[in-house]
Amino acid sequence: MYKIIKRLGDIFFALAGIIVFLPFFIPLAIALLLTGEGYIFYLQDRRGYKNKMFKIWKFATMLKASPGLGTGSITVRNDWRLTPMGKYLRGSKINEIPQLVNILTGEMSVVGPRPLMEADFVKFSDDVKAHFYDCKPGLTGIASIVFRDEEKLHSDSDMDPHEFDRLFLSPYKGALERWYLEHCSFYTDLVIILLTAAVIVKPQNQWVYSLFKDLPARPGFMK
């Protein structure tokens, strides 16, 4: 029953979101065409439900060749690969709005684990990879909230970004997503949606740890 109602909720949310956003699409599309490399959307291969690959939709915020430049799949603070509008779209999460299409087609859900690039997925241990996508990836999720300012974590570290991710960030991300698989429910999803809105308005709040008291303990560098 949970899966059926969640799917119906996803369809309603996606349709409502698309309708609400449509009036803003044309001016945003023109701005992207004029300030970027002449394209509006960026489609990229991501891991999805049961580890099947799918094309995720995003507004174009970085140079087309970004995956092969600089820090690759990892974006750091003030990343030079961002287009003039990219910084603002990413900061406000507006660049994620096209994923409503992925939700409507059933490739994603509103709440779920982060849809990862292959280069980031392979950093997890085999047991985490085996179950990471036992539910559909989400537009938002528990790790999306906890790591809402992941760019700053990378910028504050002196390590190679991919090594820092593999050794420190990925283990905690895996623990968070495993927690979600064990606790997914209407209540959990609703709280995650509300927390997502809260961190956009007040990015530094730590309410997630107050509302979900049994979350895996934060590693020292995040306290």
LINKAZI-V161259 format. One record per run of one state. SS is the DSSP state (~ for helix, > for strand, _ for the rest). FROM is the first residue (numbers start at 0). TO is the last residue. Records with the same first field share a line. If there is no record, write none. Layout:
# LINKAZI-V161259
SS=FROM-TO  FROM-TO
This chain:
# LINKAZI-V161259
_=0-0  35-39  47-47  51-51  59-60  62-64  68-80  82-84  92-92  96-97  104-107  111-116  121-124  131-136  140-140  146-148  156-159  183-184  201-205  211-218  222-222
~=1-34  48-50  65-67  85-91  93-95  98-103  117-120  125-130  141-145  149-155  160-182  185-200  206-210  219-221
>=40-46  52-58  61-61  81-81  108-110  137-139
